Amino acid sequence: MREFYAHYFGARIELMHMSAIPETNDDPLKQHIGIIHIAISVGSKKRVIELTHRLEADGYEVIGKPRTTGDGYFESVVFDPERNRIEITV
């Protein structure tokens, strides 16, 4: 995994390589080649939980409940209306 940091803008791009990813994106719940999600930092675990609950109440599909991931991030994942993954993180 390689990461690129653009400190001036406060952004980070995470480039990953996994040999087991299929080349098709027929199933939006599975990993696929290409851009798979965008992550937005909301500043705290409390805000991640609040925003996730609010989006779920508004009818957005939550595909990853708030949790700490194996690499140490606290996040949730929701689909936008076009089924793109939006990762909400601290």
Backbone as a chain_set.jsonl record, in Angstrom:
{"seq": "MREFYAHYFGARIELMHMSAIPETNDDPLKQHIGIIHIAISVGSKKRVIELTHRLEADGYEVIGKPRTTGDGYFESVVFDPERNRIEITV", "coords": {"N": [[0.839, -1.161, 0.0], [0.538, 2.203, -0.818], [0.755, 5.567, 0.164], [-0.196, 8.917, -0.438], [0.431, 12.129, 0.579], [-1.025, 15.269, 0.757], [-0.375, 17.882, 2.236], [-0.843, 20.637, 2.197], [-3.464, 21.035, 1.312], [-4.755, 19.472, 3.091], [-5.488, 16.909, 2.416], [-5.544, 13.381, 1.68], [-4.439, 10.758, -0.292], [-5.007, 7.411, -0.744], [-3.5, 4.737, -2.105], [-4.019, 1.492, -3.09], [-3.154, -1.958, -3.459], [-4.4, -5.058, -4.248], [-4.233, -8.373, -4.933], [-6.399, -10.099, -5.163], [-8.684, -8.817, -6.054], [-11.539, -8.671, -8.091], [-12.031, -7.905, -11.61], [-14.479, -6.884, -12.259], [-17.294, -4.783, -11.513], [-19.824, -5.574, -10.858], [-21.17, -6.192, -8.533], [-21.881, -4.043, -6.109], [-21.289, -4.326, -3.421], [-18.958, -5.697, -3.203], [-15.351, -5.585, -3.445], [-13.667, -3.908, -6.151], [-11.822, -3.209, -9.191], [-10.492, 0.03, -9.617], [-11.676, 3.36, -8.712], [-13.138, 3.145, -5.642], [-14.252, 4.259, -3.371], [-14.912, 7.325, -1.563], [-13.544, 9.135, 1.097], [-14.536, 10.932, 3.968], [-13.559, 13.028, 6.505], [-14.922, 13.657, 9.639], [-14.147, 14.514, 12.102], [-14.571, 13.414, 14.742], [-15.29, 10.447, 16.716], [-17.864, 10.494, 17.772], [-19.212, 12.218, 15.975], [-19.036, 10.68, 13.627], [-20.7, 8.519, 14.312], [-23.147, 9.89, 14.817], [-23.689, 11.12, 12.287], [-23.835, 8.863, 10.646], [-26.101, 7.543, 11.709], [-28.005, 9.529, 11.178], [-27.97, 9.652, 8.349], [-28.807, 7.041, 7.777], [-31.397, 7.12, 8.875], [-32.482, 8.896, 7.104], [-32.789, 7.333, 4.916], [-30.588, 6.377, 3.5], [-28.446, 3.724, 2.462], [-26.672, 1.929, 4.763], [-23.673, 0.333, 4.711], [-21.596, -0.349, 6.227], [-21.393, -0.365, 9.497], [-20.607, 1.999, 12.172], [-17.29, 1.57, 13.315], [-14.08, 0.372, 14.489], [-11.52, -0.161, 12.299], [-9.326, -2.769, 11.016], [-6.936, -1.508, 10.413], [-6.899, 0.546, 12.183], [-8.554, 2.799, 11.839], [-11.49, 4.696, 12.667], [-14.628, 4.336, 11.442], [-17.489, 4.524, 9.214], [-19.536, 3.245, 6.529], [-21.453, 4.306, 3.816], [-23.836, 4.094, 1.126], [-24.094, 6.393, -1.545], [-26.744, 8.034, -3.459], [-26.213, 6.939, -5.999], [-25.006, 4.576, -5.49], [-22.31, 4.74, -4.86], [-19.561, 4.339, -2.675], [-19.359, 5.991, 0.395], [-17.165, 6.847, 2.77], [-17.206, 7.537, 6.089], [-15.256, 9.082, 8.389], [-12.974, 9.594, 11.209]], "CA": [[0.0, 0.0, 0.0], [1.258, 3.467, -0.861], [-0.092, 6.704, 0.498], [0.289, 10.214, -0.874], [-0.095, 13.161, 1.458], [-1.006, 16.643, 0.259], [-0.61, 18.601, 3.479], [-1.331, 21.998, 1.963], [-4.915, 20.981, 1.184], [-5.303, 18.615, 4.128], [-6.057, 15.713, 1.774], [-4.677, 12.214, 1.592], [-4.87, 9.757, -1.261], [-4.501, 6.096, -0.368], [-3.49, 3.829, -3.247], [-3.867, 0.138, -2.575], [-3.092, -3.052, -4.427], [-4.783, -6.358, -3.694], [-4.284, -9.268, -6.09], [-7.64, -10.877, -5.206], [-9.831, -7.999, -6.45], [-12.001, -8.983, -9.442], [-12.053, -6.766, -12.523], [-15.844, -6.445, -12.486], [-17.947, -4.09, -10.409], [-21.229, -5.953, -10.949], [-21.729, -6.247, -7.191], [-21.311, -2.886, -5.405], [-20.874, -4.683, -2.067], [-17.643, -6.331, -3.274], [-14.259, -4.767, -3.951], [-13.438, -3.998, -7.589], [-10.735, -2.373, -9.678], [-10.859, 1.417, -9.874], [-12.026, 4.148, -7.534], [-14.227, 2.422, -4.995], [-14.921, 5.097, -2.382], [-14.33, 8.586, -1.121], [-13.619, 9.223, 2.551], [-14.698, 12.278, 4.501], [-13.302, 13.084, 7.937], [-15.865, 14.542, 10.335], [-13.485, 15.041, 13.269], [-14.662, 12.669, 16.0], [-16.095, 9.224, 16.689], [-19.25, 10.894, 18.03], [-19.777, 12.746, 14.719], [-19.195, 9.538, 12.71], [-21.896, 7.792, 14.742], [-24.325, 10.751, 14.601], [-23.947, 11.284, 10.858], [-24.263, 7.567, 10.124], [-27.502, 7.349, 12.121], [-28.842, 10.495, 10.455], [-28.09, 9.217, 6.957], [-29.636, 5.838, 7.768], [-32.778, 7.566, 9.114], [-32.923, 9.574, 5.874], [-32.998, 6.345, 3.867], [-29.373, 5.926, 2.837], [-28.061, 2.363, 2.833], [-25.422, 1.815, 5.518], [-23.086, -0.978, 4.429], [-20.566, -0.569, 7.239], [-21.736, 0.349, 10.735], [-19.439, 2.598, 12.812], [-16.402, 0.567, 13.902], [-12.647, 0.571, 14.31], [-11.062, -1.126, 11.304], [-8.087, -3.463, 11.315], [-5.789, -0.593, 10.311], [-6.989, 1.552, 13.232], [-9.459, 3.911, 11.566], [-12.876, 4.588, 13.107], [-15.352, 4.739, 10.241], [-18.68, 3.828, 8.729], [-19.611, 3.348, 5.077], [-22.821, 4.385, 3.292], [-23.963, 4.302, -0.315], [-24.801, 7.59, -1.994], [-27.864, 7.6, -4.306], [-25.751, 6.184, -7.17], [-24.336, 3.408, -4.92], [-20.89, 4.953, -4.613], [-19.283, 4.221, -1.251], [-18.891, 7.161, 1.114], [-16.588, 6.424, 4.046], [-17.237, 8.626, 7.071], [-14.165, 8.732, 9.296], [-12.53, 10.634, 12.15]], "C": [[0.892, 1.236, 0.0], [0.278, 4.574, -0.522], [0.596, 7.974, 0.041], [-0.357, 11.255, 0.02], [0.051, 14.53, 0.804], [-1.362, 17.54, 1.433], [-1.192, 19.992, 3.271], [-2.855, 22.037, 1.929], [-5.56, 20.118, 2.266], [-5.905, 17.341, 3.582], [-5.042, 14.587, 1.8], [-5.271, 11.264, 0.573], [-4.209, 8.446, -0.865], [-4.626, 5.185, -1.587], [-3.182, 2.435, -2.726], [-3.798, -0.853, -3.729], [-3.423, -4.346, -3.7], [-4.979, -7.301, -4.875], [-5.611, -10.002, -6.229], [-8.857, -10.07, -5.664], [-10.248, -8.358, -7.874], [-12.062, -7.728, -10.306], [-13.459, -6.234, -12.772], [-16.367, -5.681, -11.28], [-19.454, -4.355, -10.455], [-21.924, -5.972, -9.592], [-21.126, -5.113, -6.381], [-20.888, -3.179, -3.97], [-19.496, -5.323, -2.029], [-16.611, -5.325, -3.764], [-14.18, -4.924, -5.467], [-12.315, -3.056, -7.971], [-11.274, -0.972, -9.967], [-11.143, 2.158, -8.579], [-13.252, 3.52, -6.905], [-14.931, 3.253, -3.935], [-14.2, 6.426, -2.202], [-14.529, 8.633, 0.386], [-13.701, 10.685, 2.971], [-14.482, 12.216, 6.006], [-14.251, 14.091, 8.578], [-15.352, 14.955, 11.715], [-13.564, 14.274, 14.568], [-15.498, 11.406, 15.819], [-17.57, 9.556, 16.872], [-19.922, 11.397, 16.758], [-19.965, 11.638, 13.68], [-20.492, 8.81, 13.035], [-23.156, 8.603, 14.459], [-24.679, 10.855, 13.122], [-24.414, 9.975, 10.229], [-25.723, 7.307, 10.466], [-28.441, 8.282, 11.368], [-29.05, 10.069, 9.002], [-28.97, 7.974, 6.839], [-31.107, 6.201, 7.962], [-33.356, 8.26, 7.886], [-33.037, 8.624, 4.686], [-31.766, 5.9, 3.111], [-28.988, 4.546, 3.351], [-26.69, 2.359, 3.516], [-24.871, 0.411, 5.275], [-21.941, -1.307, 5.373], [-20.891, 0.271, 8.462], [-20.476, 0.955, 11.351], [-18.607, 1.549, 13.569], [-14.957, 1.024, 13.744], [-12.166, -0.536, 13.384], [-9.75, -1.756, 11.73], [-6.858, -2.579, 11.227], [-5.931, 0.612, 11.24], [-7.887, 2.745, 12.979], [-10.827, 3.648, 12.19], [-13.708, 5.148, 11.967], [-16.672, 4.005, 10.111], [-18.694, 4.014, 7.219], [-21.083, 3.343, 4.664], [-22.758, 4.496, 1.775], [-24.608, 5.657, -0.557], [-25.927, 7.128, -2.925], [-27.469, 6.795, -5.545], [-24.95, 4.951, -6.771], [-22.817, 3.508, -4.951], [-20.689, 4.878, -3.105], [-18.759, 5.548, -0.703], [-18.43, 6.674, 2.481], [-16.564, 7.66, 4.951], [-16.251, 8.241, 8.162], [-13.817, 9.895, 10.215], [-11.429, 11.441, 11.497]], "O": [[1.88, 1.3, 0.731], [-0.896, 4.512, -0.888], [1.818, 8.095, 0.12], [-1.575, 11.253, 0.194], [1.136, 14.897, 0.352], [-2.522, 17.914, 1.603], [-1.964, 20.467, 4.104], [-3.467, 22.965, 2.456], [-6.786, 20.044, 2.346], [-6.762, 16.744, 4.233], [-3.839, 14.814, 1.927], [-6.474, 11.002, 0.582], [-2.995, 8.384, -0.673], [-5.732, 4.899, -2.044], [-2.203, 2.229, -2.008], [-4.315, -0.609, -4.819], [-2.818, -4.684, -2.683], [-5.821, -7.038, -5.734], [-5.924, -10.486, -7.316], [-9.968, -10.6, -5.659], [-9.413, -8.353, -8.778], [-12.135, -6.615, -9.785], [-13.609, -5.213, -13.443], [-15.928, -5.911, -10.154], [-20.258, -3.48, -10.133], [-23.139, -5.787, -9.514], [-19.961, -5.202, -5.994], [-20.196, -2.366, -3.357], [-18.917, -5.482, -0.955], [-16.951, -4.338, -4.416], [-14.581, -5.955, -6.008], [-11.903, -2.209, -7.178], [-12.374, -0.815, -10.496], [-10.885, 1.65, -7.488], [-14.288, 3.377, -7.556], [-16.091, 2.988, -3.621], [-13.059, 6.615, -2.623], [-15.571, 8.216, 0.892], [-13.032, 11.552, 2.409], [-15.142, 11.444, 6.702], [-14.371, 15.228, 8.123], [-16.046, 15.675, 12.432], [-12.706, 14.455, 15.432], [-16.307, 11.306, 14.896], [-18.429, 8.973, 16.21], [-21.07, 11.049, 16.485], [-20.943, 11.652, 12.933], [-21.288, 8.517, 12.142], [-24.128, 8.071, 13.922], [-25.841, 10.696, 12.748], [-25.296, 9.981, 9.371], [-26.499, 6.894, 9.603], [-29.535, 7.885, 10.967], [-30.168, 10.117, 8.488], [-29.78, 7.863, 5.918], [-31.973, 5.648, 7.284], [-34.563, 8.22, 7.65], [-33.347, 9.053, 3.575], [-31.878, 5.118, 2.167], [-29.179, 4.235, 4.526], [-25.683, 2.738, 2.917], [-25.524, -0.581, 5.596], [-21.383, -2.403, 5.33], [-20.685, 1.484, 8.46], [-19.376, 0.474, 11.079], [-19.136, 0.757, 14.348], [-14.653, 1.934, 12.974], [-12.383, -1.717, 13.658], [-9.134, -1.318, 12.701], [-5.849, -2.848, 11.878], [-5.187, 1.585, 11.117], [-7.977, 3.629, 13.83], [-11.275, 2.503, 12.238], [-13.523, 6.296, 11.564], [-16.936, 3.015, 10.794], [-17.955, 4.841, 6.685], [-21.86, 2.493, 5.1], [-21.755, 4.935, 1.213], [-25.553, 6.034, 0.136], [-26.055, 5.927, -3.162], [-28.287, 6.052, -6.086], [-24.287, 4.343, -7.612], [-22.12, 2.499, -5.054], [-21.554, 5.306, -2.341], [-17.839, 6.147, -1.261], [-19.226, 6.146, 3.258], [-15.975, 8.687, 4.611], [-16.393, 7.191, 8.789], [-14.288, 11.018, 10.035], [-10.903, 12.373, 12.105]]}, "num_chains": 1, "name": "protein.A"}
